[in-house]
Amino acid sequence: MPLPLWKRANSFVSCSGQSTEAGGLIIGKFRGPHIEVTDITEPFTSDIRSRFSFVRKDPEHARHAAYRWKASDKTETFLGEWHTHPETVPHPSSIDLKSWRKLITANQRNMFFIILGTEGHWGGLGIATKIGIRAKQALLVSGNSDQLSTDMLSINHKNL
């Protein structure tokens, strides 16, 4: 994930007790065995945001993904989702896992997920298989996001 996109997503992380969760889509392309993140969406007006949840409801997310698909000559697609958690080092909730299983089942392909916390981040690849859905944690990062390398989130999805 390019550092400017990482910083955009990370800008929604807050330690404030009044902050709400945020999230959006991860858009990019499959390049051989690699996933290249090229864009993200940010929260829109109709999304539901609270202190401990984010529900992507605004149709603008889908419109933006469709626009990127067409503008890229069908090479950029919806890869997964990102969102924030109001905890230092986040982990997926049961709601996250249930939602991701639905997405993977509906799309019938591997999908990438990121949760941004106040001091660390979680990322994983949900894997669609012929026998069901399984998840593999791909990274757990702690530290200042300004110090992350631009290719930190490079994942070889075909080896998982």
KEKETI-548332 format. One record per residue: residue in three letters; x, y, z of N, C-alpha, C, O in turn. Coordinates in steps of 0.001 Angstrom, whole numbers, padded with zeros to 6 digits, always signed. Layout:
ALAXYZXYZXYZXYZ;...
***
This chain:
MET+000861-001171+000000+000000+000000+000000+000902+001227+000000+001750+001370+000881;PRO+000733+002099-000962+001554+003306-000990+001371+004134+000288+000269+004224+000831;LEU+002442+004720+000745+002425+005476+001989+001365+006581+002015+000735+006763+003056;PRO+001132+007331+000929+000073+008354+000979-001317+007764+001284-002106+008380+002000;LEU-001614+006579+000745-002902+005938+001041-002947+005477+002487-003970+005618+003158;TRP-001831+004924+002971-001744+004494+004364-001991+005684+005295-002719+005568+006281;LYS-001385+006820+004978-001555+008013+005814-002991+008523+005764-003515+008992+006774;ARG-003642+008437+004586-005044+008863+004477-005924+008036+005399-006738+008585+006142;ALA-005765+006722+005356-006565+005847+006218-006226+006098+007679-007118+006177+008524;ASN-004941+006225+007973-004487+006405+009351-004939+007747+009937-004980+007904+011158;SER-005277+008708+009083-005719+010018+009571-007055+009919+010314-007427+010842+011039;PHE-007773+008813+010140-009056+008629+010813-008915+007987+012191-009896+007891+012929;VAL-007706+007547+012546-007466+006950+013859-007382+008072+014883-006700+009072+014659;SER-008070+007909+016004-008060+008946+017030-008074+008314+018410-008722+007291+018634;CYS-007356+008932+019326-007337+008499+020723-008451+009163+021520-008673+008821+022682;SER-009136+010087+020919-010183+010836+021611-011341+009922+021998-011745+009058+021219;GLY-011858+010109+023172-013013+009339+023618-014279+009679+022855-015280+008971+022969;GLN-014248+010753+022079-015407+011181+021307-015339+010733+019848-016300+010918+019102;SER-014222+010149+019433-014054+009791+018026-014933+008604+017648-015350+007822+018503;THR-015202+008489+016370-015977+007367+015851-015115+006544+014911-014137+007040+014351;GLU-015486+005284+014745-014749+004435+013808-014987+004938+012387-015988+005593+012097;ALA-014046+004615+011519-014121+005009+010116-013665+003835+009271-013067+002892+009790;GLY-013937+003882+007992-013495+002798+007125-013836+003054+005679-014371+004102+005317;GLY-013517+002082+004869-013789+002185+003447-013303+000959+002706-012927-000047+003308;LEU-013319+001062+001390-012870-000021+000526-011372+000072+000270-010782+001150+000342;ILE-010778-001056-000024-009413-001127-000533-009545-001500-002002-010171-002505-002340;ILE-008958-000695-002868-009055-000898-004316-007647-001114-004860-006696-000471-004418;GLY-007525-002013-005809-006215-002256-006398-006278-003346-007446-007327-003613-008033;LYS-005122-003974-007670-005058-004987-008724-004222-006173-008292-003347-006077-007432;PHE-004522-007283-008915-003718-008487-008746-002664-008456-009838-002988-008379-011023;ARG-001411-008516-009437-000300-008526-010396+000475-009816-010173+001361-009884-009321;GLY+000132-010835-010946+000737-012139-010718+000399-012594-009316-000774-012628-008944;PRO+001406-012943-008528+001134-013403-007169+000987-012260-006158+000823-012518-004966;HIS+001044-011010-006609+001042-009866-005696-000270-009086-005751-000986-009097-006752;ILE-000558-008414-004646-001688-007506-004558-001122-006091-004502-000294-005784-003645;GLU-001567-005228-005415-001118-003836-005417-002297-002931-005064-003269-002847-005815;VAL-002207-002261-003924-003256-001338-003512-003021-000007-004219-001934+000566-004146;THR-004061+000479-004908-003934+001718-005675-004815+002850-005141-004585+004016-005462;ASP-005824+002512-004324-006723+003543-003821-007514+002988-002639-007582+001777-002431;ILE-008099+003886-001883-009038+003527-000827-010198+004510-000902-010064+005612-001434;THR-011329+004096-000363-012399+005066-000161-012380+005456+001307-011867+004727+002157;GLU-012942+006603+001583-013041+007126+002945-014514+007145+003334-015376+006964+002475;PRO-014818+007360+004603-016231+007396+005006-017015+008450+004224-016533+009551+003960;PHE-018247+008066+003863-019160+008974+003182-020342+009281+004101-020489+008672+005161;THR-021167+010214+003692-022259+010739+004507-023215+009668+005030-023622+009731+006190;SER-023580+008696+004211-024579+007701+004619-024008+006516+005389-024758+005640+005821;ASP-022698+006479+005564-022109+005410+006375-022542+005602+007828-022817+006720+008262;ILE-022597+004507+008564-022984+004561+009976-021723+004447+010820-021013+003442+010778;ARG-021459+005512+011594-020249+005568+012404-020614+005773+013872-021420+006640+014209;SER-020007+004961+014741-020167+005150+016177-018805+004903+016829-017827+004592+016149;ARG-018756+005042+018119-017492+004860+018848-016914+003464+018619-015696+003308+018526;PHE-017779+002443+018528-017292+001071+018432-017775+000322+017195-017764-000909+017174;SER-018194+001046+016175-018556+000345+014938-018536+001291+013740-018679+002508+013863;PHE-018352+000673+012586-018443+001366+011304-019197+000440+010362-018825-000722+010198;VAL-020250+000948+009745-021012+000174+008773-020995+000948+007463-021475+002079+007380;ARG-020435+000317+006452-020329+000935+005133-021686+000814+004449-022058-000265+003987;LYS-022427+001924+004383-023780+001946+003808-023888+002815+002566-024762+002601+001726;ASP-023002+003795+002451-023134+004778+001373-022809+004126+000020-021763+003493-000123;PRO-023694+004276-000968-023455+003697-002293-022263+004317-003032-021828+003789-004055;GLU-021743+005418-002525-020600+006059-003180-019368+005149-003180-018540+005240-004086;HIS-019234+004274-002179-018111+003325-002159-018157+002447-003419-017156+002302-004121;ALA-019324+001870-003690-019485+001001-004866-019316+001784-006158-018724+001289-007117;ARG-019835+003005-006183-019677+003834-007387-018203+004120-007662-017760+004083-008810;HIS-017447+004406-006600-016027+004692-006791-015273+003443-007270-014412+003536-008145;ALA-015594+002286-006703-014956+001039-007142-015286+000766-008612-014411+000357-009375;ALA-016533+000987-009011-016938+000780-010408-016221+001755-011329-015800+001389-012426;TYR-016082+003002-010877-015353+004002-011666-013900+003552-011882-013395+003613-013003;ARG-013230+003103-010815-011834+002662-010935-011724+001445-011854-010759+001331-012609;TRP-012689+000545-011799-012711-000627-012662-012758-000202-014139-011988-000695-014963;LYS-013658+000704-014446-013800+001172-015832-012603+002015-016268-012082+001824-017367;ALA-012166+002943-015422-011061+003842-015771-009740+003102-015951-008860+003578-016669;SER-009590+001951-015311-008332+001192-015395-008395+000102-016463-007507-000749-016525;ASP-009412+000117-017290-009614-000917-018300-009747-002293-017639-009195-003286-018113;LYS-010485-002320-016544-010836-003531-015796-009641-004217-015133-009599-005443-015029;THR-008672-003417-014687-007541-004007-013953-007601-003696-012456-007066-004458-011651;GLU-008242-002589-012071-008374-002256-010649-009742-002712-010159-010757-002510-010825;THR-009748-003328-008988-010974-003910-008464-011060-003745-006951-010114-003281-006315;PHE-012170-004116-006397-012409-004108-004964-011620-005269-004349-011919-006434-004613;LEU-010609-004946-003528-009763-005967-002912-010188-006334-001501-009920-007447-001048;GLY-010848-005415-000796-011220-005677+000584-011637-004403+001285-012060-003433+000656;GLU-011508-004426+002618-011943-003291+003422-010903-002914+004471-010097-003738+004903;TRP-010946-001649+004865-010145-001166+005995-011096-000450+006941-012118+000095+006523;HIS-010745-000461+008221-011484+000358+009186-010640+000550+010441-009618-000110+010629;THR-011082+001452+011279-010360+001758+012514-011019+001057+013693-012200+000712+013650;HIS-010242+000856+014735-010744+000380+016027-010202+001310+017103-009069+001777+016989;PRO-010974+001588+018136-010514+002480+019208-009697+001713+020262-010000+001771+021454;GLU-008674+001006+019811-007813+000261+020726-006378+000387+020250-006132+000681+019081;THR-005435+000169+021145-004028+000368+020787-003582-000601+019707-003109-000171+018655;VAL-003720-001888+019943-003359-002889+018936-004633-003678+018626-005056-004514+019424;PRO-005237-003415+017479-006551-003994+017181-006493-005456+016750-005478-005954+016262;HIS-007617-006112+016952-007842-007473+016472-009266-007530+015934-010123-006776+016395;PRO-009538-008400+014975-010895-008480+014427-011909-008899+015483-011652-009786+016297;SER-013055-008251+015455-014160-008626+016333-014945-009756+015658-014711-010064+014489;SER-015854-010360+016380-016706-011399+015782-017565-010787+014670-017870-011456+013683;ILE-017954-009522+014830-018721-008830+013783-017870-008658+012527-018353-008864+011414;ASP-016597-008278+012706-015688-008155+011559-015592-009477+010809-015755-009516+009590;LEU-015329-010558+011535-015139-011867+010907-016385-012320+010164-016289-012863+009063;LYS-017552-012100+010755-018809-012481+010093-019009-011666+008815-019383-012214+007778;SER-018764-010373+008890-018912-009497+007727-017947-009903+006615-018326-009951+005445;TRP-016709-010193+006982-015702-010564+005985-016037-011896+005325-015835-012057+004121;ARG-016546-012850+006100-016951-014134+005506-018024-013908+004446-017994-014530+003384;LYS-018973-013016+004736-020031-012703+003759-019437-012097+002491-019825-012466+001383;LEU-018495-011167+002654-017861-010539+001486-017107-011557+000638-017221-011558-000588;ILE-016347-012411+001285-015569-013415+000559-016496-014381-000169-016252-014740-001321;THR-017550-014793+000504-018511-015710-000113-019192-015045-001308-019343-015668-002359;ALA-019602-013793-001156-020280-013078-002243-019357-012849-003435-019796-012911-004583;ASN-018076-012583-003165-017128-012277-004249-016403-013512-004772-015819-013467-005855;GLN-016430-014609-004026-015785-015869-004414-014318-015704-004787-013837-016267-005770;ARG-013617-014909-003965-012170-014746-004169-011536-014249-002881-012227-013823-001955;ASN-010208-014310-002837-009476-013829-001675-009711-012336-001510-009838-011605-002492;MET-009768-011885-000252-009950-010469+000024-009032-010047+001157-008697-010849+002028;PHE-008631-008792+001141-007660-008236+002072-008365-007314+003055-009255-006555+002672;PHE-007962-007381+004344-008607-006576+005378-007559-005927+006278-006561-006552+006635;ILE-007796-004678+006638-006886-003939+007515-007703-003289+008624-008768-002720+008381;ILE-007180-003385+009858-007771-002653+010986-006670-001768+011554-005593-002250+011906;LEU-006948-000475+011642-005992+000489+012166-006323+000812+013617-007443+001211+013935;GLY-005334+000634+014495-005492+000992+015900-004679+002229+016211-004045+002801+015324;THR-004694+002645+017461-003998+003878+017830-002482+003708+017876-001755+004688+017717;GLU-001989+002486+018091-000538+002266+018140-000067+001106+017272+001131+000962+017030;GLY-000965+000306+016818-000614-000838+015979-001731-001112+014998-002813-000533+015095;HIS-001470-001990+014061-002440-002278+013011-002499-003779+012770-001524-004494+013002;TRP-003642-004247+012306-003824-005645+011972-004200-005737+010510-004958-004908+010007;GLY-003677-006737+009826-004069-006980+008452-004165-008465+008217-003426-009246+008815;GLY-005060-008850+007362-005223-010267+007079-005780-010490+005696-006342-009593+005067;LEU-005608-011707+005248-006124-012118+003951-007170-013179+004188-006877-014226+004766;GLY-008389-012921+003748-009449-013920+003816-009371-014744+002542-009384-014199+001438;ILE-009291-016034+002696-009030-016907+001561-010282-017700+001201-010845-018404+002039;ALA-010708-017579-000044-011850-018337-000551-011326-019656-001105-010465-019666-001985;THR-011837-020751-000599-011419-022069-001070-012642-022861-001499-013779-022451-001264;LYS-012399-023983-002122-013510-024824-002557-014262-025423-001375-015428-025793-001506;ILE-013610-025521-000231-014261-026126+000928-014724-025093+001939-015217-025466+003003;GLY-014587-023832+001649-015065-022817+002565-014153-021625+002658-013360-021359+001755;ILE-014267-020915+003746-013521-019688+003949-012559-019898+005112-012936-020460+006140;ARG-011337-019454+004952-010393-019452+006068-009669-018127+006051-009586-017476+005009;ALA-009153-017725+007175-008462-016440+007272-007030-016677+007706-006750-017573+008503;LYS-006146-015885+007187-004748-015961+007561-004289-014556+007903-004406-013639+007090;GLN-003764-014393+009110-003239-013087+009491-001970-012839+008696-001069-013677+008666;ALA-001907-011697+008061-000766-011396+007207+000232-010476+007882+001425-010540+007584;LEU-000224-009628+008777+000712-008708+009410+000137-008178+010700-001079-008101+010875;LEU+001005-007824+011577+000636-007104+012790+001755-006102+012994+002893-006476+013279;VAL+001429-004838+012847+002442-003794+012854+002215-002878+014044+001087-002460+014308;SER+003267-002571+014750+003186-001573+015815+004160-000461+015495+005189-000688+014859;GLY+003838+000727+015932+004751+001842+015728+004121+002955+014937+002963+002881+014526;ASN+004901+003978+014735+004481+005174+014036+004316+004872+012552+005249+004381+011918;SER+003147+005158+011988+002909+004854+010579+003803+005670+009658+003985+005295+008500;ASP+004367+006774+010138+005280+007545+009293+006564+006775+009013+007287+007096+008070;GLN+006857+005754+009831+008089+004993+009676+007898+003715+008877+008851+002957+008694;LEU+006676+003458+008394+006416+002233+007657+006971+002333+006246+006948+003401+005634;SER+007464+001225+005740+007962+001237+004369+006767+001217+003423+005687+000752+003789;THR+006960+001714+002225+005848+001810+001283+005409+000437+000797+004284+000298+000316;ASP+006251-000574+000904+005838-001889+000440+005577-002840+001605+005570-004057+001424;MET+005360-002283+002806+005136-003098+003988+003964-004051+003808+003987-005163+004335;LEU+002955-003637+003081+001765-004458+002940+001775-005296+001670+000720-005732+001210;SER+002943-005525+001104+003041-006381-000067+002846-007830+000368+003581-008331+001219;ILE+001886-008478-000197+001570-009857+000178+001522-010710-001070+000920-010323-002071;ASN+002150-011860-001015+002061-012821-002089+000854-013703-001789+000968-014687-001058;HIS-000307-013353-002354-001552-014029-002012-001623-015449-002543-002416-016238-002029;LYS-000855-015807-003523-000937-017156-004089-000224-018184-003227-000439-019384-003400;ASN+000634-017733-002289+001332-018674-001420+000624-018909-000103+001099-019699+000713;LEU-000509-018242+000132-001218-018401+001401-002194-019557+001336-002882-019841+002317;
***
